Amino acid sequence: QKEVEQNSGPLSVPEGAIASLNCTYSDRGSQSFFWYRQYSGKSPELIMSIYSNGDKEDGRFTAQLNKASQYVSLLIRDSQPSDSATYLCAVKGYSSASKIIFGSGTRLSIRP
Amino acid sequence: EAGVTQSPTHLIKTRGQQATLRCSPISGHTSVYWYQQALGLGLQFLLWYDEGEERNRGNFPPRFSGRQFPNYSSELNVNALELEDSALYLCASSPGRAWTEAFFGQGTRLTVV
């Protein structure tokens, strides 16, 4: 079982719709969760971080965390063509020495 | 404020040679992380340095090594290069060990021929 799993996609969403990206993790003690966006040929950039169960909203983005189900998701409202990218889920364990593990990413395509 | 800078941008080496990649973190950041991203694949954790010490290491052979200097810059060394080492090598830095504000550099594209 992979430590952090994501559906590789591609996920195709019409412009203006809600894109839903999902991620599951295996380490039940994980405490910190991050979503990164990576455009082709570029380095990842941080979109959001979430540490507590529930929802966290930032503009068009909402991160959702359910530690009991070991599940974290990212919702993108009013999807724009510029949102087309690969979205990476990253998880950090409980210990301060824990490494950050990335999922393999979900490729999102917003169609006009 | 300057971001994370990596050098060189591109590097072409022959199988069996050694490669040295460099990373300068954001000013004030003490932690440096190295990741390998092979074409079409996710980020694989390589090494993490904080305050000059190695804090964690990924599942890579010993020919992948590195160090962090007193000014918190870091270098990654890959010895006895193999064709499958061809990848984008990404460095990220954060203010401490918590990865709350970690930012990536633009990466070094290593090609082994």
Interface residues (C-beta under 8 A of the other chain):
Chain A: S32 F34 K42 S43 P44 E45 L46 S49 L88 K92 S96 A97 S98 K99 I100 I101 F102 G103 S104 G105
Chain B: Y33 Y35 L41 G42 L43 Q44 F45 W48 R55 N56 G58 L90 R97 A98 W99 T100 E101 A102 F103 F104 G105 Q106 G107
